[in-house]
Amino acid sequence: MVQDAERSDGGAELDFGGCLELYGCKLDGTLRAVAIPPRNEAELQALLEARIPEGQSLEYKELSLKWRNARVEALKDLSGMGNGGGGVVLYGVTQDPTDRELPGLLSPILDARAMGILEDVVRSGVSPPLLWEPIRIDLGRGYVLAADVAPSALGPYMVHGYEEQRFYRRHGSRVDPMSEGEVRDAYALAERSRGDLEDRWQTSRLPMAPPPEWGKVVCYTVAALPIHGGRREYLPLRPDGRDYLKETQCQLLMEEIPKVWARGLLARSDAKKTAFRIDRDGALGSIGLTGVKSDLPGTVGLGEAMDWLDARFRCFSLLWQQLGFRETAQLRFT
């Protein structure tokens, strides 16, 4: 079933059995579909039954890595997906012979070593290092491999293995060599994103500062900001923040019910002097007491600081996984 929910920005969010979502962010004046990788057999079957076609962020492939050409093809597909904005390559699914953009039948990978071989091929054949997550979906016989690929903040990926020295990019359901102009524009975009990063820290008001009501206190702060500058919204606004900040995931941080604000969700306890924030683009911030008053001498123990930091990073990681966050983020801790 396809559910359509109106968004505050005029866009719409579509849910194809949890496999594909259409976010209301505009890129070049258009709405962009972003594939969400299946993580188990039920999600994989839902995707196949929905007959979701290949596109800018989704490709179906059979996997064979025995020959040089097959390995080069895998590098082209994965780097091209990353240079095209990111998405999912599903290895172990055939294409429909009557319409090659639609999924056909399952063709499970039988070689248990194939996933490790692909990781080695990618590690030695793509620069900068490919940001991707290989997800193994075990079936009754064999498995399907969902390769979840993210773009790089350092510039476009280049295939440099097996005598290749080229950039590739996905255009719709094709992967083509990038022109000089496309490569130049990709590097310029990456450079501009890095240059804008400091301004976006200030615009996002991260790291968080203690509110005046807390008085003179010394706080820990930790924050994470997507380097790509909010190209995609990961957190659709809903009235109840519990949909995203579940007690089981963030019980160390969330002692108040989060409230919706213009850019995301915010929870704050003045009594316990702790606050937590997540923005729609995946940016996160947290602040809490160190237990040392600023007008008294003393030092903060390293163990205490590391325990506090570890709890926040665990929560950040769980939230990002839940929201499908795949961006590169910069972290700051004070």
BASERO-969344 format. One record per residue (C-alpha): residue number from 1; x, y, z. Coordinates in pm, whole numbers, plus 32768, in hexadecimal, padded with zeros to 4 digits. Layout:
<node><pos>NUM</pos><px>X</px><py>Y</py><pz>Z</pz></node>
...
//
This chain:
<node><pos>1</pos><px>8000</px><py>8000</py><pz>8000</pz></node>
<node><pos>2</pos><px>807A</px><py>815E</py><pz>7FB0</pz></node>
<node><pos>3</pos><px>8039</px><py>8264</py><pz>80B8</pz></node>
<node><pos>4</pos><px>804A</px><py>83D5</py><pz>8063</pz></node>
<node><pos>5</pos><px>8075</px><py>84D1</py><pz>817D</pz></node>
<node><pos>6</pos><px>807E</px><py>8647</py><pz>813C</pz></node>
<node><pos>7</pos><px>81B4</px><py>86FC</py><pz>81B4</pz></node>
<node><pos>8</pos><px>81D0</px><py>8855</py><pz>824D</pz></node>
<node><pos>9</pos><px>82AC</px><py>88C6</py><pz>812C</pz></node>
<node><pos>10</pos><px>81AD</px><py>8862</py><pz>8024</pz></node>
<node><pos>11</pos><px>825A</px><py>871D</py><pz>7FC5</pz></node>
<node><pos>12</pos><px>81E1</px><py>85BE</py><pz>8006</pz></node>
<node><pos>13</pos><px>8272</px><py>848B</py><pz>80A8</pz></node>
<node><pos>14</pos><px>822B</px><py>833A</py><pz>8005</pz></node>
<node><pos>15</pos><px>825F</px><py>81EA</py><pz>80AA</pz></node>
<node><pos>16</pos><px>828B</px><py>80BE</py><pz>7FC2</pz></node>
<node><pos>17</pos><px>828A</px><py>7FAA</py><pz>80C5</pz></node>
<node><pos>18</pos><px>83AE</px><py>8051</py><pz>8178</pz></node>
<node><pos>19</pos><px>8490</px><py>8021</py><pz>8048</pz></node>
<node><pos>20</pos><px>8487</px><py>8173</py><pz>7F9D</pz></node>
<node><pos>21</pos><px>8439</px><py>82CB</py><pz>8022</pz></node>
<node><pos>22</pos><px>8404</px><py>8414</py><pz>7F6B</pz></node>
<node><pos>23</pos><px>8479</px><py>8538</py><pz>8039</pz></node>
<node><pos>24</pos><px>83FB</px><py>869B</py><pz>8013</pz></node>
<node><pos>25</pos><px>8558</px><py>872F</py><pz>7FE8</pz></node>
<node><pos>26</pos><px>8588</px><py>87D8</py><pz>7E9A</pz></node>
<node><pos>27</pos><px>86C4</px><py>879C</py><pz>7DD1</pz></node>
<node><pos>28</pos><px>86E5</px><py>8863</py><pz>7C92</pz></node>
<node><pos>29</pos><px>8572</px><py>88B1</py><pz>7CA2</pz></node>
<node><pos>30</pos><px>8504</px><py>8745</py><pz>7CAD</pz></node>
<node><pos>31</pos><px>849D</px><py>864B</py><pz>7DB6</pz></node>
<node><pos>32</pos><px>85A2</px><py>853A</py><pz>7DE3</pz></node>
<node><pos>33</pos><px>855A</px><py>83CC</py><pz>7E2C</pz></node>
<node><pos>34</pos><px>8650</px><py>8324</py><pz>7F16</pz></node>
<node><pos>35</pos><px>8661</px><py>81AA</py><pz>7F33</pz></node>
<node><pos>36</pos><px>8669</px><py>8115</py><pz>8090</pz></node>
<node><pos>37</pos><px>8727</px><py>7FC9</py><pz>80A0</pz></node>
<node><pos>38</pos><px>866A</px><py>7E92</py><pz>810F</pz></node>
<node><pos>39</pos><px>8709</px><py>7DF2</py><pz>8241</pz></node>
<node><pos>40</pos><px>8654</px><py>7CA6</py><pz>8253</pz></node>
<node><pos>41</pos><px>8599</px><py>7BAF</py><pz>8177</pz></node>
<node><pos>42</pos><px>8443</px><py>7C47</py><pz>81C5</pz></node>
<node><pos>43</pos><px>84AE</px><py>7DA3</py><pz>8156</pz></node>
<node><pos>44</pos><px>8554</px><py>7D13</py><pz>8020</pz></node>
<node><pos>45</pos><px>8416</px><py>7C57</py><pz>7FBE</pz></node>
<node><pos>46</pos><px>8348</px><py>7D92</py><pz>7FF7</pz></node>
<node><pos>47</pos><px>842A</px><py>7E52</py><pz>7F09</pz></node>
<node><pos>48</pos><px>8412</px><py>7D47</py><pz>7DFB</pz></node>
<node><pos>49</pos><px>8299</px><py>7D25</py><pz>7E1E</pz></node>
<node><pos>50</pos><px>8270</px><py>7E9F</py><pz>7DFF</pz></node>
<node><pos>51</pos><px>8323</px><py>7E87</py><pz>7CAD</pz></node>
<node><pos>52</pos><px>83EB</px><py>7FC1</py><pz>7CF2</pz></node>
<node><pos>53</pos><px>84B0</px><py>8016</py><pz>7BB6</pz></node>
<node><pos>54</pos><px>861F</px><py>8069</py><pz>7BA1</pz></node>
<node><pos>55</pos><px>866C</px><py>81DB</py><pz>7BAC</pz></node>
<node><pos>56</pos><px>8764</px><py>82DD</py><pz>7C20</pz></node>
<node><pos>57</pos><px>8793</px><py>8236</py><pz>7D73</pz></node>
<node><pos>58</pos><px>873A</px><py>80C7</py><pz>7D3B</pz></node>
<node><pos>59</pos><px>87D5</px><py>7FB6</py><pz>7C62</pz></node>
<node><pos>60</pos><px>87A3</px><py>7E3C</py><pz>7C46</pz></node>
<node><pos>61</pos><px>88D2</px><py>7D66</py><pz>7BF2</pz></node>
<node><pos>62</pos><px>894E</px><py>7C03</py><pz>7BF0</pz></node>
<node><pos>63</pos><px>8AA5</px><py>7BDE</py><pz>7C8D</pz></node>
<node><pos>64</pos><px>8BCE</px><py>7B2E</py><pz>7BF5</pz></node>
<node><pos>65</pos><px>8D31</px><py>7B91</py><pz>7C4E</pz></node>
<node><pos>66</pos><px>8DF8</px><py>7A7E</py><pz>7BA4</pz></node>
<node><pos>67</pos><px>8E79</px><py>7B4F</py><pz>7A82</pz></node>
<node><pos>68</pos><px>8F23</px><py>7CA2</py><pz>7A66</pz></node>
<node><pos>69</pos><px>8E07</px><py>7D3A</py><pz>799A</pz></node>
<node><pos>70</pos><px>8D07</px><py>7CD7</py><pz>7AA1</pz></node>
<node><pos>71</pos><px>8DD2</px><py>7D7D</py><pz>7BB4</pz></node>
<node><pos>72</pos><px>8DFB</px><py>7EBB</py><pz>7AE7</pz></node>
<node><pos>73</pos><px>8C83</px><py>7EB9</py><pz>7AAA</pz></node>
<node><pos>74</pos><px>8C43</px><py>7EA3</py><pz>7C20</pz></node>
<node><pos>75</pos><px>8D2B</px><py>7FCB</py><pz>7C5F</pz></node>
<node><pos>76</pos><px>8C78</px><py>8096</py><pz>7B52</pz></node>
<node><pos>77</pos><px>8B21</px><py>8047</py><pz>7BE2</pz></node>
<node><pos>78</pos><px>8B7A</px><py>8099</py><pz>7D4B</pz></node>
<node><pos>79</pos><px>8C49</px><py>81D2</py><pz>7D08</pz></node>
<node><pos>80</pos><px>8B46</px><py>8248</py><pz>7C0A</pz></node>
<node><pos>81</pos><px>8A33</px><py>8220</py><pz>7D0E</pz></node>
<node><pos>82</pos><px>8AFA</px><py>82F0</py><pz>7E05</pz></node>
<node><pos>83</pos><px>8B4A</px><py>83FE</py><pz>7D06</pz></node>
<node><pos>84</pos><px>89DB</px><py>8408</py><pz>7CA1</pz></node>
<node><pos>85</pos><px>8970</px><py>8468</py><pz>7E01</pz></node>
<node><pos>86</pos><px>896D</px><py>8318</py><pz>7EB1</pz></node>
<node><pos>87</pos><px>8884</px><py>81EF</py><pz>7EB5</pz></node>
<node><pos>88</pos><px>886F</px><py>8075</py><pz>7EBB</pz></node>
<node><pos>89</pos><px>88FA</px><py>7F67</py><pz>7DD6</pz></node>
<node><pos>90</pos><px>8847</px><py>7E1C</py><pz>7E16</pz></node>
<node><pos>91</pos><px>8925</px><py>7CF7</py><pz>7DB8</pz></node>
<node><pos>92</pos><px>886B</px><py>7BAF</py><pz>7D8D</pz></node>
<node><pos>93</pos><px>8736</px><py>7C2E</py><pz>7CD7</pz></node>
<node><pos>94</pos><px>8704</px><py>7C02</py><pz>7B62</pz></node>
<node><pos>95</pos><px>8662</px><py>7CFB</py><pz>7A78</pz></node>
<node><pos>96</pos><px>8510</px><py>7CB5</py><pz>79DD</pz></node>
<node><pos>97</pos><px>8553</px><py>7C3E</py><pz>7874</pz></node>
<node><pos>98</pos><px>8420</px><py>7CFB</py><pz>77F7</pz></node>
<node><pos>99</pos><px>847E</px><py>7E42</py><pz>78A4</pz></node>
<node><pos>100</pos><px>85E7</px><py>7E58</py><pz>7917</pz></node>
<node><pos>101</pos><px>85A2</px><py>7F70</py><pz>7A0D</pz></node>
<node><pos>102</pos><px>84BC</px><py>7E8F</py><pz>7ADC</pz></node>
<node><pos>103</pos><px>8533</px><py>7D80</py><pz>7BCD</pz></node>
<node><pos>104</pos><px>851C</px><py>7C1C</py><pz>7B55</pz></node>
<node><pos>105</pos><px>8566</px><py>7AE6</py><pz>7C23</pz></node>
<node><pos>106</pos><px>864F</px><py>7AB0</py><pz>7D46</pz></node>
<node><pos>107</pos><px>87A3</px><py>7A2C</py><pz>7CDC</pz></node>
<node><pos>108</pos><px>8845</px><py>79EC</py><pz>7E32</pz></node>
<node><pos>109</pos><px>89BD</px><py>7A06</py><pz>7E59</pz></node>
<node><pos>110</pos><px>8A3C</px><py>78AA</py><pz>7EAE</pz></node>
<node><pos>111</pos><px>8BAD</px><py>78F8</py><pz>7EE6</pz></node>
<node><pos>112</pos><px>8BD9</px><py>794A</py><pz>8057</pz></node>
<node><pos>113</pos><px>8D1D</px><py>7A02</py><pz>8000</pz></node>
<node><pos>114</pos><px>8C7D</px><py>7AF2</py><pz>7F05</pz></node>
<node><pos>115</pos><px>8C2B</px><py>7C04</py><pz>8000</pz></node>
<node><pos>116</pos><px>8D91</px><py>7C09</py><pz>8085</pz></node>
<node><pos>117</pos><px>8E20</px><py>7C06</py><pz>7F25</pz></node>
<node><pos>118</pos><px>8D45</px><py>7D2C</py><pz>7EC2</pz></node>
<node><pos>119</pos><px>8DB8</px><py>7DED</py><pz>7FF6</pz></node>
<node><pos>120</pos><px>8F24</px><py>7DAE</py><pz>7F95</pz></node>
<node><pos>121</pos><px>8EE3</px><py>7E18</py><pz>7E2C</pz></node>
<node><pos>122</pos><px>8E3D</px><py>7F5B</py><pz>7E9E</pz></node>
<node><pos>123</pos><px>8F49</px><py>7FA4</py><pz>7FA2</pz></node>
<node><pos>124</pos><px>9060</px><py>7F91</py><pz>7EA1</pz></node>
<node><pos>125</pos><px>8FA9</px><py>801A</py><pz>7D71</pz></node>
<node><pos>126</pos><px>8EF4</px><py>815C</py><pz>7DD6</pz></node>
<node><pos>127</pos><px>8F7C</px><py>82AA</py><pz>7E4B</pz></node>
<node><pos>128</pos><px>8F27</px><py>8359</py><pz>7F2E</pz></node>
<node><pos>129</pos><px>8EBA</px><py>822D</py><pz>8001</pz></node>
<node><pos>130</pos><px>8D55</px><py>81CB</py><pz>7FAD</pz></node>
<node><pos>131</pos><px>8C57</px><py>8220</py><pz>80B9</pz></node>
<node><pos>132</pos><px>8B78</px><py>80F0</py><pz>80B1</pz></node>
<node><pos>133</pos><px>8AD7</px><py>7FE4</py><pz>8187</pz></node>
<node><pos>134</pos><px>8ABD</px><py>7E80</py><pz>80FF</pz></node>
<node><pos>135</pos><px>8985</px><py>7DDC</py><pz>8192</pz></node>
<node><pos>136</pos><px>8969</px><py>7C62</py><pz>817C</pz></node>
<node><pos>137</pos><px>8805</px><py>7BDA</py><pz>8165</pz></node>
<node><pos>138</pos><px>880A</px><py>7A64</py><pz>81A2</pz></node>
<node><pos>139</pos><px>870D</px><py>798F</py><pz>80E7</pz></node>
<node><pos>140</pos><px>86C2</px><py>781D</py><pz>80FE</pz></node>
<node><pos>141</pos><px>87D7</px><py>77DC</py><pz>8004</pz></node>
<node><pos>142</pos><px>88DA</px><py>78E9</py><pz>7FC9</pz></node>
<node><pos>143</pos><px>88AE</px><py>7A5B</py><pz>800E</pz></node>
<node><pos>144</pos><px>886B</px><py>7BAF</py><pz>7F72</pz></node>
<node><pos>145</pos><px>8960</px><py>7CCD</py><pz>7FA7</pz></node>
<node><pos>146</pos><px>88D5</px><py>7E2E</py><pz>7FCA</pz></node>
<node><pos>147</pos><px>89EB</px><py>7F2D</py><pz>7F92</pz></node>
<node><pos>148</pos><px>8980</px><py>8077</py><pz>802F</pz></node>
<node><pos>149</pos><px>8A5E</px><py>8187</py><pz>7F97</pz></node>
<node><pos>150</pos><px>8A84</px><py>82F0</py><pz>8008</pz></node>
<node><pos>151</pos><px>8B28</px><py>8414</py><pz>7F4F</pz></node>
<node><pos>152</pos><px>8C7B</px><py>8491</py><pz>7FC3</pz></node>
<node><pos>153</pos><px>8CB6</px><py>85E6</py><pz>805B</pz></node>
<node><pos>154</pos><px>8E17</px><py>85E6</py><pz>7FCB</pz></node>
<node><pos>155</pos><px>8DB0</px><py>85E9</py><pz>7E5D</pz></node>
<node><pos>156</pos><px>8D48</px><py>84E5</py><pz>7D5B</pz></node>
<node><pos>157</pos><px>8DB4</px><py>837B</py><pz>7D73</pz></node>
<node><pos>158</pos><px>8EAF</px><py>8305</py><pz>7C6F</pz></node>
<node><pos>159</pos><px>8EDC</px><py>819E</py><pz>7BFC</pz></node>
<node><pos>160</pos><px>9053</px><py>8164</py><pz>7BFA</pz></node>
<node><pos>161</pos><px>9070</px><py>7FEC</py><pz>7C0A</pz></node>
<node><pos>162</pos><px>90A6</px><py>7EF0</py><pz>7AF2</pz></node>
<node><pos>163</pos><px>914C</px><py>7FF3</py><pz>7A0C</pz></node>
<node><pos>164</pos><px>901E</px><py>80DB</py><pz>7A29</pz></node>
<node><pos>165</pos><px>9049</px><py>824E</py><pz>7A73</pz></node>
<node><pos>166</pos><px>8EEE</px><py>82DD</py><pz>7A40</pz></node>
<node><pos>167</pos><px>8DC7</px><py>837C</py><pz>7AF0</pz></node>
<node><pos>168</pos><px>8C6A</px><py>82EE</py><pz>7AC2</pz></node>
<node><pos>169</pos><px>8B14</px><py>8371</py><pz>7B1C</pz></node>
<node><pos>170</pos><px>89B7</px><py>82E3</py><pz>7B20</pz></node>
<node><pos>171</pos><px>88BD</px><py>8392</py><pz>7A3E</pz></node>
<node><pos>172</pos><px>8764</px><py>82FE</py><pz>7A73</pz></node>
<node><pos>173</pos><px>878F</px><py>8187</py><pz>7A42</pz></node>
<node><pos>174</pos><px>88DE</px><py>81A6</py><pz>7987</pz></node>
<node><pos>175</pos><px>8A45</px><py>81CE</py><pz>79FA</pz></node>
<node><pos>176</pos><px>8B17</px><py>82A7</py><pz>7913</pz></node>
<node><pos>177</pos><px>8C77</px><py>8338</py><pz>7918</pz></node>
<node><pos>178</pos><px>8C79</px><py>8499</py><pz>79A7</pz></node>
<node><pos>179</pos><px>8CDB</px><py>85B5</py><pz>78C4</pz></node>
<node><pos>180</pos><px>8DEE</px><py>86A9</py><pz>7925</pz></node>
<node><pos>181</pos><px>8CE5</px><py>87A9</py><pz>7976</pz></node>
<node><pos>182</pos><px>8C2B</px><py>86B9</py><pz>7A5C</pz></node>
<node><pos>183</pos><px>8D6B</px><py>865F</py><pz>7B15</pz></node>
<node><pos>184</pos><px>8DC9</px><py>87CD</py><pz>7B3A</pz></node>
<node><pos>185</pos><px>8C6D</px><py>8825</py><pz>7BBB</pz></node>
<node><pos>186</pos><px>8C74</px><py>8703</py><pz>7CB3</pz></node>
<node><pos>187</pos><px>8DBE</px><py>8777</py><pz>7D47</pz></node>
<node><pos>188</pos><px>8D3F</px><py>88DE</py><pz>7D56</pz></node>
<node><pos>189</pos><px>8C04</px><py>886E</py><pz>7E0A</pz></node>
<node><pos>190</pos><px>8CD0</px><py>87A8</py><pz>7F08</pz></node>
<node><pos>191</pos><px>8DB6</px><py>88D0</py><pz>7F43</pz></node>
<node><pos>192</pos><px>8C90</px><py>89BC</py><pz>7F6E</pz></node>
<node><pos>193</pos><px>8BEB</px><py>88CC</py><pz>8064</pz></node>
<node><pos>194</pos><px>8D26</px><py>88C3</py><pz>8137</pz></node>
<node><pos>195</pos><px>8D48</px><py>8A3D</py><pz>8127</pz></node>
<node><pos>196</pos><px>8BE0</px><py>8A6D</py><pz>8197</pz></node>
<node><pos>197</pos><px>8C04</px><py>897C</py><pz>82B9</pz></node>
<node><pos>198</pos><px>8C77</px><py>8A7B</py><pz>83BB</pz></node>
<node><pos>199</pos><px>8B58</px><py>8B64</py><pz>8362</pz></node>
<node><pos>200</pos><px>8A63</px><py>8A45</py><pz>8384</pz></node>
<node><pos>201</pos><px>8AE3</px><py>89F3</py><pz>84E1</pz></node>
<node><pos>202</pos><px>8A82</px><py>8B55</py><pz>8545</pz></node>
<node><pos>203</pos><px>893A</px><py>8B53</py><pz>8486</pz></node>
<node><pos>204</pos><px>88DC</px><py>8A06</py><pz>8526</pz></node>
<node><pos>205</pos><px>8939</px><py>8A8F</py><pz>867F</pz></node>
<node><pos>206</pos><px>8A11</px><py>8962</py><pz>86C3</pz></node>
<node><pos>207</pos><px>8AB5</px><py>88FF</py><pz>87A5</pz></node>
<node><pos>208</pos><px>899D</px><py>8950</py><pz>8899</pz></node>
<node><pos>209</pos><px>89D5</px><py>8A59</py><pz>89A5</pz></node>
<node><pos>210</pos><px>8945</px><py>8A46</py><pz>8B06</pz></node>
<node><pos>211</pos><px>8811</px><py>8B23</py><pz>8B2C</pz></node>
<node><pos>212</pos><px>882D</px><py>8C4A</py><pz>8C1E</pz></node>
<node><pos>213</pos><px>8734</px><py>8BA2</py><pz>8D0B</pz></node>
<node><pos>214</pos><px>883C</px><py>8A9D</py><pz>8D65</pz></node>
<node><pos>215</pos><px>891B</px><py>8BA2</py><pz>8E07</pz></node>
<node><pos>216</pos><px>8A95</px><py>8B7F</py><pz>8E1F</pz></node>
<node><pos>217</pos><px>8ADB</px><py>8A19</py><pz>8DC1</pz></node>
<node><pos>218</pos><px>8BE2</px><py>8959</py><pz>8D00</pz></node>
<node><pos>219</pos><px>8B4F</px><py>8874</py><pz>8BF8</pz></node>
<node><pos>220</pos><px>8BB8</px><py>8767</py><pz>8B06</pz></node>
<node><pos>221</pos><px>8B3E</px><py>879E</py><pz>89A4</pz></node>
<node><pos>222</pos><px>8B4A</px><py>86B4</py><pz>887A</pz></node>
<node><pos>223</pos><px>8AC1</px><py>86FF</py><pz>8721</pz></node>
<node><pos>224</pos><px>8AC1</px><py>866A</py><pz>85C2</pz></node>
<node><pos>225</pos><px>8A80</px><py>8729</py><pz>8481</pz></node>
<node><pos>226</pos><px>8A50</px><py>8688</py><pz>8326</pz></node>
<node><pos>227</pos><px>8B68</px><py>86FE</py><pz>8243</pz></node>
<node><pos>228</pos><px>8A87</px><py>86FB</py><pz>8110</pz></node>
<node><pos>229</pos><px>89B2</px><py>8812</py><pz>8198</pz></node>
<node><pos>230</pos><px>885A</px><py>877B</py><pz>81C3</pz></node>
<node><pos>231</pos><px>8828</px><py>86FB</py><pz>8061</pz></node>
<node><pos>232</pos><px>8721</px><py>8612</py><pz>80E8</pz></node>
<node><pos>233</pos><px>8629</px><py>861A</py><pz>8207</pz></node>
<node><pos>234</pos><px>863C</px><py>84E9</py><pz>82E5</pz></node>
<node><pos>235</pos><px>8542</px><py>8554</py><pz>83EC</pz></node>
<node><pos>236</pos><px>83E1</px><py>85A1</py><pz>836E</pz></node>
<node><pos>237</pos><px>832C</px><py>8674</py><pz>8470</pz></node>
<node><pos>238</pos><px>8222</px><py>85C6</py><pz>853E</pz></node>
<node><pos>239</pos><px>8170</px><py>8639</py><pz>8679</pz></node>
<node><pos>240</pos><px>8203</px><py>8528</py><pz>8757</pz></node>
<node><pos>241</pos><px>837D</px><py>850F</py><pz>8765</pz></node>
<node><pos>242</pos><px>8368</px><py>83B3</py><pz>87FC</pz></node>
<node><pos>243</pos><px>834C</px><py>832F</py><pz>8699</pz></node>
<node><pos>244</pos><px>84BF</px><py>8376</py><pz>8675</pz></node>
<node><pos>245</pos><px>8554</px><py>839A</py><pz>87D1</pz></node>
<node><pos>246</pos><px>84EE</px><py>8253</py><pz>8872</pz></node>
<node><pos>247</pos><px>8534</px><py>8226</py><pz>89E2</pz></node>
<node><pos>248</pos><px>85E6</px><py>80DD</py><pz>89A0</pz></node>
<node><pos>249</pos><px>86DD</px><py>818A</py><pz>88BA</pz></node>
<node><pos>250</pos><px>8727</px><py>82CD</py><pz>8973</pz></node>
<node><pos>251</pos><px>86C4</px><py>828C</py><pz>8ADB</pz></node>
<node><pos>252</pos><px>880D</px><py>8322</py><pz>8B53</pz></node>
<node><pos>253</pos><px>87C1</px><py>846B</py><pz>8AA5</pz></node>
<node><pos>254</pos><px>864A</px><py>8491</py><pz>8A85</pz></node>
<node><pos>255</pos><px>859F</px><py>84D0</py><pz>8BD2</pz></node>
<node><pos>256</pos><px>8499</px><py>85B8</py><pz>8B41</pz></node>
<node><pos>257</pos><px>83A7</px><py>8581</py><pz>8A21</pz></node>
<node><pos>258</pos><px>8441</px><py>862F</py><pz>88F1</pz></node>
<node><pos>259</pos><px>837D</px><py>874D</py><pz>8859</pz></node>
<node><pos>260</pos><px>8369</px><py>87AD</py><pz>86EA</pz></node>
<node><pos>261</pos><px>8409</px><py>88F3</py><pz>8687</pz></node>
<node><pos>262</pos><px>843E</px><py>8994</py><pz>8532</pz></node>
<node><pos>263</pos><px>8571</px><py>88C7</py><pz>84D7</pz></node>
<node><pos>264</pos><px>8545</px><py>8781</py><pz>8591</pz></node>
<node><pos>265</pos><px>8513</px><py>86FC</py><pz>86F2</pz></node>
<node><pos>266</pos><px>858F</px><py>878A</py><pz>883C</pz></node>
<node><pos>267</pos><px>8587</px><py>86FD</py><pz>899F</pz></node>
<node><pos>268</pos><px>85FF</px><py>87C2</py><pz>8ACD</pz></node>
<node><pos>269</pos><px>85F9</px><py>8795</py><pz>8C45</pz></node>
<node><pos>270</pos><px>8652</px><py>88CA</py><pz>8D0E</pz></node>
<node><pos>271</pos><px>863F</px><py>8802</py><pz>8E51</pz></node>
<node><pos>272</pos><px>8746</px><py>8708</py><pz>8DDD</pz></node>
<node><pos>273</pos><px>87F7</px><py>880A</py><pz>8D04</pz></node>
<node><pos>274</pos><px>8804</px><py>8734</py><pz>8BCD</pz></node>
<node><pos>275</pos><px>878B</px><py>876F</py><pz>8A69</pz></node>
<node><pos>276</pos><px>8787</px><py>86B1</py><pz>8922</pz></node>
<node><pos>277</pos><px>8731</px><py>871C</py><pz>87BF</pz></node>
<node><pos>278</pos><px>8710</px><py>8677</py><pz>866C</pz></node>
<node><pos>279</pos><px>86D9</px><py>873F</py><pz>852D</pz></node>
<node><pos>280</pos><px>8621</px><py>86CB</py><pz>83F6</pz></node>
<node><pos>281</pos><px>8767</px><py>86A5</py><pz>8333</pz></node>
<node><pos>282</pos><px>87F9</px><py>85B7</py><pz>8436</pz></node>
<node><pos>283</pos><px>88C5</px><py>86B9</py><pz>84FA</pz></node>
<node><pos>284</pos><px>88D6</px><py>8663</py><pz>866C</pz></node>
<node><pos>285</pos><px>8931</px><py>871C</py><pz>87A8</pz></node>
<node><pos>286</pos><px>893E</px><py>86C7</py><pz>891B</pz></node>
<node><pos>287</pos><px>89A5</px><py>8784</py><pz>8A52</pz></node>
<node><pos>288</pos><px>89BA</px><py>8722</py><pz>8BC1</pz></node>
<node><pos>289</pos><px>8A61</px><py>8777</py><pz>8D09</pz></node>
<node><pos>290</pos><px>8BC5</px><py>8711</py><pz>8D5E</pz></node>
<node><pos>291</pos><px>8B79</px><py>8731</py><pz>8ECE</pz></node>
<node><pos>292</pos><px>8C7F</px><py>8844</py><pz>8EFD</pz></node>
<node><pos>293</pos><px>8C15</px><py>89AB</py><pz>8F40</pz></node>
<node><pos>294</pos><px>8CCC</px><py>8AAA</py><pz>8E6E</pz></node>
<node><pos>295</pos><px>8D28</px><py>8B88</py><pz>8F98</pz></node>
<node><pos>296</pos><px>8DD1</px><py>8A72</py><pz>905D</pz></node>
<node><pos>297</pos><px>8F29</px><py>89D8</py><pz>9023</pz></node>
<node><pos>298</pos><px>8F32</px><py>8871</py><pz>8FB0</pz></node>
<node><pos>299</pos><px>8F5B</px><py>878D</py><pz>8E86</pz></node>
<node><pos>300</pos><px>8E74</px><py>86A3</py><pz>8DCC</pz></node>
<node><pos>301</pos><px>8EDD</px><py>8537</py><pz>8DD2</pz></node>
<node><pos>302</pos><px>8F35</px><py>849D</py><pz>8C82</pz></node>
<node><pos>303</pos><px>8E67</px><py>8367</py><pz>8CD0</pz></node>
<node><pos>304</pos><px>8D30</px><py>8436</py><pz>8D18</pz></node>
<node><pos>305</pos><px>8D5A</px><py>84F6</py><pz>8BD3</pz></node>
<node><pos>306</pos><px>8D8D</px><py>83BC</py><pz>8B02</pz></node>
<node><pos>307</pos><px>8C5C</px><py>830F</py><pz>8B9A</pz></node>
<node><pos>308</pos><px>8B85</px><py>843E</py><pz>8B4C</pz></node>
<node><pos>309</pos><px>8C0D</px><py>8454</py><pz>89EB</pz></node>
<node><pos>310</pos><px>8BE4</px><py>82DF</py><pz>89AB</pz></node>
<node><pos>311</pos><px>8A75</px><py>82EC</py><pz>8A11</pz></node>
<node><pos>312</pos><px>8A32</px><py>840B</py><pz>891E</pz></node>
<node><pos>313</pos><px>8AE9</px><py>8367</py><pz>87FC</pz></node>
<node><pos>314</pos><px>8A28</px><py>8224</py><pz>8831</pz></node>
<node><pos>315</pos><px>88E2</px><py>82E3</py><pz>8829</pz></node>
<node><pos>316</pos><px>894A</px><py>83A6</py><pz>86F1</pz></node>
<node><pos>317</pos><px>89A4</px><py>8263</py><pz>863F</pz></node>
<node><pos>318</pos><px>885A</px><py>81BA</py><pz>8697</pz></node>
<node><pos>319</pos><px>878E</px><py>82E6</py><pz>862A</pz></node>
<node><pos>320</pos><px>8845</px><py>8307</py><pz>84E0</pz></node>
<node><pos>321</pos><px>880C</px><py>8195</py><pz>8498</pz></node>
<node><pos>322</pos><px>869B</px><py>81B8</py><pz>84E8</pz></node>
<node><pos>323</pos><px>8675</px><py>82E5</py><pz>8401</pz></node>
<node><pos>324</pos><px>8744</px><py>8255</py><pz>82E3</pz></node>
<node><pos>325</pos><px>884F</px><py>8365</py><pz>830C</pz></node>
<node><pos>326</pos><px>8971</px><py>8323</py><pz>821D</pz></node>
<node><pos>327</pos><px>8A28</px><py>8470</py><pz>820E</pz></node>
<node><pos>328</pos><px>8B89</px><py>84C3</py><pz>827D</pz></node>
<node><pos>329</pos><px>8B7A</px><py>8594</py><pz>83BB</pz></node>
<node><pos>330</pos><px>8C73</px><py>866E</py><pz>8478</pz></node>
<node><pos>331</pos><px>8C7D</px><py>8640</py><pz>85F1</pz></node>
<node><pos>332</pos><px>8CD0</px><py>8740</py><pz>86FD</pz></node>
<node><pos>333</pos><px>8CFA</px><py>8701</py><pz>8871</pz></node>
<node><pos>334</pos><px>8D41</px><py>87FC</py><pz>8985</pz></node>
//
